[in-house]
Amino acid sequence: GIASTIEAGSVSHVFRFLPLYLGTVHVPPAEVPAWTGYLNAAFFLFGLPLVPFWGVWAERYGRVPIIARSAFVEMVVFTVLWLAQNRWEAAFGLLLVGFQLGNTGVMLTALRAVTPHRRVGLAISLFGVTPSLGFALGPTAGGWLVDHGVLNLHTLFAFDAVMSLLAGVMLLVFAREGPRPPAPPGSAARLALGALRMALTGRVTLIIFGVFGLAYFALQIANPFLPLLVIRLHGGTAGVAGQIGIVFGASALLGALLSPLAGAAGDRYGFRPILAGACGLAAVSLGALALAPNLVWLTAAAVALGAASATAISMVFALLATAVPEERRATTLNLVLLPIYFSSVAGAVVGALLVREGLNTVLVTGAAI
């Protein structure tokens, strides 16, 4: 949970401050929106082929080392962003994010192994708080530090590199695994392909992955460009980092607070109805963002979107942890973010193309999907 919070807090600095950061590496203002979309796609593109392998290697060599690997990759990424002097060096650093993928599913598998059956929804929702908490604290604290001259955007990433290093060391020193079954025989490639086949042939998994992928595709069409809404209302980039932090820190914080409540509600009323409601709320929120006349309206709509996103992700995790047959469960949970990775690449590219027609175009498209 601590490692997940640190990861989300540091990664949130990329998501929320990327349009501002691109100006520091000499991207012309007119090209910032498109580059924001394309670099958001780059986060996931490079490491996609390795995603099925991380679950296999976790079962063979241990879950904790695979989780810690993500923290050390993040340290390298943030170091490159700290030192980057132009857009191409920054893009190289963001391509390395691909090697960080695949840790959330391993975390969920480890958590599911030690959680009583009647508490799965609550436990996974509590874990689901940690990304939202990181996305709340990261932009808020980072925006304040930048606006008050304590750090600039480059030294903020240097701080993130140090925190990622500490998270990786903490995992290796203190984390202890629950029981895991004997590693299956065979090559990693054969096992990875088998894991993909097993996860993507079950009817329940296909439905949940399909809904998850479509919903996240809609979100990712709009999400990279949300900081540009704050810049649009603010009227420029000077002193705007703090406002970006407040708007999106508040939205993520509410998501963190609501996630355990959503998990408890799902345990009582069913995970599918809560998931459907979260998708509806996300659509309304994206439409409201397009109409926002001021920062108060923008913040309220962003808060609703944050609540919808956190609830939807918690419901997907809980559905997979309870509805997937036991023999497929660990494999499926190890690949739980696969729809996010594909949808993030596709959504960011589509968003980068649509944003040329204006910010409202990406918001309305995301709401419709």
C-alpha positions as CSV (number, residue, x, y, z in Angstrom):
1,G,0.0,0.0,0.0
2,I,2.8,2.5,0.8
3,A,4.7,1.5,-2.3
4,S,1.5,1.9,-4.4
5,T,0.8,5.4,-2.9
6,I,4.4,6.5,-3.6
7,E,4.1,5.2,-7.2
8,A,0.8,7.0,-7.8
9,G,2.0,10.2,-6.3
10,S,5.1,10.4,-8.4
11,V,3.5,9.2,-11.6
12,S,0.7,11.8,-11.0
13,H,3.3,14.5,-11.5
14,V,3.8,13.2,-15.1
15,F,0.1,13.0,-15.8
16,R,-0.8,16.4,-14.3
17,F,2.2,18.5,-15.1
18,L,3.3,17.1,-18.4
19,P,1.8,20.1,-20.4
20,L,3.8,22.5,-18.2
21,Y,6.9,20.2,-18.3
22,L,6.9,20.1,-22.1
23,G,7.5,23.9,-22.1
24,T,10.7,23.4,-20.1
25,V,12.1,21.0,-22.7
26,H,11.4,23.5,-25.6
27,V,8.2,22.2,-27.1
28,P,6.4,25.1,-28.8
29,P,3.1,26.0,-27.1
30,A,1.0,25.2,-30.2
31,E,2.4,21.6,-30.2
32,V,2.0,20.9,-26.5
33,P,-1.6,19.4,-26.7
34,A,-0.7,16.9,-29.4
35,W,2.6,16.0,-27.7
36,T,0.8,15.5,-24.4
37,G,-1.4,12.9,-26.0
38,Y,1.4,11.1,-27.9
39,L,3.6,10.9,-24.8
40,N,0.7,9.6,-22.7
41,A,0.5,6.8,-25.2
42,A,4.3,6.2,-24.9
43,F,3.9,5.4,-21.2
44,F,2.4,2.0,-22.0
45,L,3.5,1.2,-25.6
46,F,7.1,0.0,-25.0
47,G,6.4,-2.5,-22.2
48,L,3.2,-4.1,-23.4
49,P,4.8,-7.3,-24.8
50,L,6.3,-8.0,-21.3
51,V,3.1,-7.6,-19.3
52,P,2.1,-11.4,-19.5
53,F,5.6,-12.3,-18.3
54,W,5.6,-10.4,-15.1
55,G,2.9,-12.7,-13.6
56,V,4.8,-15.8,-14.7
57,W,8.0,-14.5,-13.2
58,A,6.2,-13.5,-10.0
59,E,5.0,-17.1,-9.5
60,R,8.4,-18.5,-10.4
61,Y,10.8,-16.1,-8.6
62,G,8.6,-14.3,-6.0
63,R,6.0,-11.6,-6.0
64,V,7.9,-9.1,-3.9
65,P,10.9,-8.8,-6.2
66,I,8.6,-8.3,-9.2
67,I,6.8,-5.5,-7.4
68,A,10.0,-3.9,-6.3
69,R,11.3,-4.0,-9.9
70,S,8.6,-1.4,-10.8
71,A,9.9,1.0,-8.2
72,F,13.5,0.8,-9.4
73,V,12.3,1.3,-13.0
74,E,10.4,4.4,-11.9
75,M,13.6,5.7,-10.3
76,V,15.4,5.5,-13.7
77,V,12.4,7.1,-15.5
78,F,12.3,10.1,-13.1
79,T,16.1,10.5,-13.3
80,V,15.9,10.8,-17.1
81,L,13.0,13.4,-16.8
82,W,15.0,15.3,-14.3
83,L,18.0,15.6,-16.6
84,A,16.2,15.8,-19.9
85,Q,17.0,18.9,-22.0
86,N,14.7,18.4,-25.0
87,R,11.5,16.6,-26.0
88,W,13.3,13.5,-27.4
89,E,15.2,12.9,-24.1
90,A,11.9,13.3,-22.2
91,A,10.2,10.9,-24.6
92,F,13.0,8.3,-24.1
93,G,12.4,8.5,-20.4
94,L,8.7,8.0,-20.7
95,L,9.2,5.0,-23.1
96,L,11.0,3.3,-20.2
97,V,7.8,3.4,-18.2
98,G,6.8,0.3,-20.1
99,F,9.2,-1.8,-18.0
100,Q,7.4,-0.7,-14.9
101,L,4.0,-2.2,-15.9
102,G,2.6,-5.4,-14.4
103,N,2.9,-4.7,-10.7
104,T,-0.7,-4.0,-9.7
105,G,-1.9,-7.4,-10.8
106,V,0.9,-9.1,-8.8
107,M,0.0,-7.0,-5.8
108,L,-3.7,-8.0,-6.1
109,T,-2.7,-11.7,-6.4
110,A,-0.6,-11.5,-3.2
111,L,-3.4,-9.7,-1.4
112,R,-6.1,-12.1,-2.6
113,A,-4.0,-15.0,-1.3
114,V,-4.3,-13.8,2.3
115,T,-7.8,-12.2,2.4
116,P,-10.8,-14.0,3.9
117,H,-13.5,-14.7,1.3
118,R,-16.2,-12.5,3.0
119,R,-13.9,-9.5,3.0
120,V,-12.5,-9.5,-0.5
121,G,-14.5,-6.5,-1.7
122,L,-13.5,-4.4,1.4
123,A,-9.9,-5.5,1.3
124,I,-9.4,-4.8,-2.3
125,S,-11.2,-1.5,-2.1
126,L,-8.9,-0.5,0.8
127,F,-5.9,-1.3,-1.5
128,G,-7.7,0.6,-4.2
129,V,-7.5,3.7,-2.0
130,T,-3.7,3.8,-2.4
131,P,-3.6,5.0,-6.1
132,S,-6.3,7.6,-5.5
133,L,-4.5,8.7,-2.3
134,G,-1.2,9.1,-4.3
135,F,-3.0,11.0,-7.1
136,A,-4.5,13.3,-4.4
137,L,-1.3,14.0,-2.5
138,G,1.1,14.1,-5.6
139,P,-0.4,17.0,-7.6
140,T,-1.4,19.0,-4.5
141,A,2.0,18.8,-2.8
142,G,3.9,19.0,-6.1
143,G,2.0,22.0,-7.4
144,W,2.5,23.9,-4.1
145,L,6.3,23.1,-4.1
146,V,6.6,24.4,-7.7
147,D,4.5,27.5,-7.3
148,H,6.3,28.5,-4.1
149,G,9.7,28.1,-5.7
150,V,10.8,25.2,-3.4
151,L,11.3,23.0,-6.5
152,N,11.0,23.4,-10.2
153,L,9.5,20.7,-12.4
154,H,12.8,19.0,-13.1
155,T,13.9,18.9,-9.4
156,L,10.4,17.6,-8.6
157,F,11.2,14.6,-10.7
158,A,14.6,14.2,-8.9
159,F,12.6,14.0,-5.7
160,D,10.3,11.4,-7.2
161,A,13.4,9.3,-8.2
162,V,14.6,9.3,-4.6
163,M,11.1,8.3,-3.3
164,S,10.9,5.5,-5.9
165,L,14.3,4.2,-4.8
166,L,13.2,4.2,-1.1
167,A,10.0,2.4,-2.0
168,G,11.9,-0.4,-3.8
169,V,14.3,-0.9,-0.9
170,M,11.4,-0.9,1.6
171,L,9.7,-3.7,-0.4
172,L,12.8,-5.8,-0.5
173,V,13.6,-5.3,3.2
174,F,10.1,-5.4,4.8
175,A,7.5,-7.1,2.6
176,R,6.7,-10.7,3.2
177,E,4.7,-12.9,0.8
178,G,1.8,-15.1,1.6
179,P,1.8,-18.7,0.3
180,R,2.0,-19.2,-3.4
181,P,1.6,-22.5,-5.3
182,P,4.6,-24.3,-6.8
183,A,5.8,-22.7,-10.0
184,P,4.5,-24.5,-13.0
185,P,7.1,-26.2,-15.3
186,G,7.9,-24.9,-18.8
187,S,9.4,-21.9,-20.4
188,A,8.4,-18.4,-19.5
189,A,7.2,-17.7,-23.0
190,R,4.9,-20.8,-23.1
191,L,3.6,-20.0,-19.6
192,A,3.0,-16.3,-20.6
193,L,1.0,-17.3,-23.7
194,G,-0.9,-19.8,-21.6
195,A,-1.7,-17.2,-19.1
196,L,-3.1,-14.9,-21.8
197,R,-5.1,-17.7,-23.3
198,M,-6.5,-18.7,-19.9
199,A,-7.4,-15.1,-18.9
200,L,-8.9,-14.2,-22.3
201,T,-11.0,-17.3,-22.9
202,G,-13.3,-17.2,-19.8
203,R,-16.7,-15.7,-20.5
204,V,-16.8,-13.7,-17.3
205,T,-13.2,-12.4,-17.8
206,L,-14.0,-11.3,-21.4
207,I,-17.0,-9.4,-20.4
208,I,-15.3,-7.6,-17.5
209,F,-12.2,-6.9,-19.5
210,G,-14.3,-5.6,-22.4
211,V,-16.3,-3.2,-20.1
212,F,-13.1,-2.2,-18.3
213,G,-11.2,-1.5,-21.5
214,L,-14.0,0.5,-23.1
215,A,-14.6,2.6,-20.1
216,Y,-10.9,3.3,-19.7
217,F,-10.6,4.1,-23.4
218,A,-13.2,6.7,-22.9
219,L,-11.4,8.1,-19.9
220,Q,-8.0,8.1,-21.5
221,I,-9.2,10.0,-24.5
222,A,-9.9,13.0,-22.2
223,N,-7.6,12.4,-19.2
224,P,-4.2,13.6,-20.6
225,F,-5.7,16.9,-21.5
226,L,-7.6,17.8,-18.3
227,P,-4.7,20.0,-17.0
228,L,-5.1,22.1,-20.2
229,L,-8.7,23.0,-19.0
230,V,-7.2,24.6,-15.9
231,I,-4.6,26.5,-18.1
232,R,-7.5,27.6,-20.3
233,L,-9.5,29.0,-17.4
234,H,-6.4,30.4,-15.7
235,G,-5.4,32.3,-18.9
236,G,-1.8,31.1,-19.0
237,T,0.9,28.8,-17.5
238,A,2.4,31.2,-14.9
239,G,1.5,30.1,-11.4
240,V,-0.9,27.4,-12.6
241,A,0.8,24.3,-11.1
242,G,-0.8,24.9,-7.7
243,Q,-4.3,25.2,-9.3
244,I,-3.8,22.0,-11.2
245,G,-2.7,20.3,-8.0
246,I,-5.8,21.5,-6.1
247,V,-8.3,20.6,-8.8
248,F,-7.1,17.1,-9.4
249,G,-5.8,16.5,-5.9
250,A,-9.4,17.1,-4.7
251,S,-10.8,14.8,-7.3
252,A,-8.4,12.0,-6.4
253,L,-8.9,12.5,-2.7
254,L,-12.7,12.0,-2.9
255,G,-12.1,8.9,-5.0
256,A,-9.8,7.6,-2.2
257,L,-12.5,8.3,0.4
258,L,-15.3,6.7,-1.6
259,S,-13.4,3.6,-2.7
260,P,-13.9,1.5,0.6
261,L,-17.5,2.6,0.7
262,A,-18.0,1.5,-2.8
263,G,-16.4,-1.9,-1.9
264,A,-18.7,-2.4,1.0
265,A,-21.7,-1.4,-1.1
266,G,-20.6,-3.9,-3.7
267,D,-20.4,-6.6,-1.1
268,R,-24.0,-5.9,-0.1
269,Y,-25.7,-4.9,-3.4
270,G,-23.6,-6.5,-6.1
271,F,-20.5,-5.3,-7.9
272,R,-22.1,-5.0,-11.3
273,P,-24.8,-2.4,-10.5
274,I,-22.2,-0.2,-8.7
275,L,-19.9,-0.5,-11.8
276,A,-22.7,0.5,-14.2
277,G,-23.5,3.5,-12.0
278,A,-19.9,4.6,-11.9
279,C,-19.7,4.5,-15.8
280,G,-22.8,6.7,-16.0
281,L,-21.4,9.1,-13.5
282,A,-18.1,9.3,-15.5
283,A,-20.0,10.2,-18.6
284,V,-21.9,13.0,-16.9
285,S,-18.7,14.3,-15.3
286,L,-16.9,14.5,-18.6
287,G,-19.7,16.4,-20.2
288,A,-19.8,18.8,-17.2
289,L,-16.0,19.4,-17.6
290,A,-16.6,20.5,-21.2
291,L,-19.1,23.1,-20.0
292,A,-17.1,24.4,-17.0
293,P,-17.2,28.2,-16.9
294,N,-14.9,28.6,-13.9
295,L,-12.5,26.7,-11.6
296,V,-15.2,25.9,-9.0
297,W,-17.4,24.1,-11.6
298,L,-14.3,22.4,-13.0
299,T,-13.2,21.2,-9.6
300,A,-16.7,19.8,-8.9
301,A,-16.8,17.9,-12.2
302,A,-13.3,16.6,-11.7
303,V,-14.3,15.4,-8.2
304,A,-17.2,13.5,-9.6
305,L,-15.0,12.0,-12.3
306,G,-12.4,11.0,-9.7
307,A,-15.1,9.2,-7.6
308,A,-16.5,7.4,-10.7
309,S,-13.0,6.3,-11.8
310,A,-12.0,5.0,-8.3
311,T,-15.3,3.2,-7.9
312,A,-15.2,1.6,-11.3
313,I,-11.7,0.3,-10.8
314,S,-12.5,-1.1,-7.4
315,M,-15.6,-2.9,-8.8
316,V,-13.6,-4.4,-11.6
317,F,-10.9,-5.7,-9.2
318,A,-13.6,-7.1,-6.9
319,L,-15.5,-8.8,-9.7
320,L,-12.4,-10.5,-11.0
321,A,-11.4,-11.6,-7.5
322,T,-14.8,-13.2,-6.8
323,A,-16.4,-14.2,-10.1
324,V,-13.4,-15.8,-11.9
325,P,-13.0,-19.5,-11.2
326,E,-10.3,-20.5,-8.7
327,E,-8.1,-22.2,-11.3
328,R,-8.0,-19.0,-13.4
329,R,-8.0,-16.4,-10.6
330,A,-4.3,-15.8,-10.0
331,T,-3.5,-15.7,-13.8
332,T,-6.4,-13.3,-14.4
333,L,-5.5,-11.0,-11.5
334,N,-1.9,-10.8,-12.7
335,L,-3.2,-9.5,-16.0
336,V,-5.9,-7.2,-14.5
337,L,-4.5,-4.0,-16.0
338,L,-4.0,-5.3,-19.5
339,P,-7.2,-3.5,-20.7
340,I,-5.9,-0.3,-19.2
341,Y,-2.6,-0.6,-21.0
342,F,-4.2,-1.1,-24.5
343,S,-6.9,1.4,-23.8
344,S,-4.4,4.0,-22.6
345,V,-2.3,3.7,-25.8
346,A,-5.4,3.8,-28.1
347,G,-7.1,6.5,-26.1
348,A,-4.1,8.8,-25.9
349,V,-3.5,8.6,-29.6
350,V,-7.1,9.2,-30.5
351,G,-7.2,12.1,-28.0
352,A,-4.1,13.6,-29.5
353,L,-5.8,13.6,-32.9
354,L,-9.1,14.9,-31.7
355,V,-7.6,17.7,-29.5
356,R,-6.6,19.5,-32.7
357,E,-10.3,20.3,-33.0
358,G,-10.4,21.7,-29.5
359,L,-10.4,20.5,-25.9
360,N,-14.2,20.1,-25.7
361,T,-14.0,17.6,-28.6
362,V,-12.1,15.0,-26.5
363,L,-14.3,15.5,-23.5
364,V,-17.6,15.0,-25.4
365,T,-16.2,12.0,-27.3
366,G,-15.0,10.4,-24.0
367,A,-18.5,11.0,-22.4
368,A,-20.2,9.4,-25.3
369,I,-18.1,6.3,-25.3
